Amino acid sequence: MNSVWELETFYRKRNIVIIGSGFSGLWTAIAVKEKYPEKSVLIIEQNTIPLGASTRNAGFACFGSLTEVIADAQKMGWEKTLDLVKMRFDGLQKIRQNFKNSEIDFKLNGGYEILNNDEPLHHIKEVNQKLKSITGFEETYSLKQDKIKEFGLGKSPFLIENPCEGSLHSGKLLQKLLEKCHEIRVEFLFGTEVKSIEEQSDEIEVHLPDGISVKTDQLIYCTNAFSSEFLKNENIIPARGQILLTEPIDGLKLNGTFHYDEGFYYFRNLENRVLLGGGRNRDFKTEETTAFETTEFLQRHLEDFLKEVILPGKDVKIALRWSGIMAMGDEKTPIIKQISERQFCAVRLSGMGVALAPVMGGKIAELI
């Protein structure tokens, strides 16, 4: 049994409980507290640190490569695509308004995309016109052939540059968000799994292990790929992203964030190391999982990609391998909505959580 001290403090009733302490959970807590400073907010996280995609991603501060925007427009239409690009773009601006570049290792070193053929170039003018109102640039995307050699990407036929994108340190950004949450008196239960949710007419009971529960007026799911057990009716498909990081490389020319094949491959320099991830389109079925593992098949595939595309003719050693879990669906628009009288969700960020979460938090705060 719990003591009276525990029941009247850590496990007392809250106005709002958020499940998940990744980017969406933290930005949501901040947005709610900014709008309703008097409300008590508790974040429950099943791991000892934020996990999932937030601490396991590639640290890209990006809003969409040229081929990705073209593919999305063909699939979802321009209106939805531009809404999504604007959300991501605004999210990146919000990160920069809240934190100094030096605090989160933010570098506006450009987003690039390697193209294997000139087909997307036929759309570049139209895409730039559509994006002008969002980015303020006449040419968000432009062909930069001279940089192929500069970056040592000798085998690549075409290189597109986007000056509005860059990179950051995901771990440092999360730590800064946690600091901000503590400052505004958001409370946390880390290492605590939510067993079940019971909604009554006047409150919600969140059941935790060992017969403990916390009551709340409203509940927000920020569980992204781990939402399927709670949100059974939503179209959420987990997608594992595998990543590797090389040892330091002498004279590394790479500088910026790079996409390849509609963003299925992504790589960047981390100082003088190369961070490379992706390739799940080679093995979609296996990668539809919430298991944090790396597979020999995809890791070998990424190593081949490293040697063929990024560092042709160089022998490199791999220092680290890991995986993160994203959430995908039939389309890329995130799910931000009320799901019952007292429950809400902000999930399915389609691998763009860094950019989307700051804006999603505000949208959820409007709903409650």
Disulfide bonds with the S-S distance in Angstrom:
none
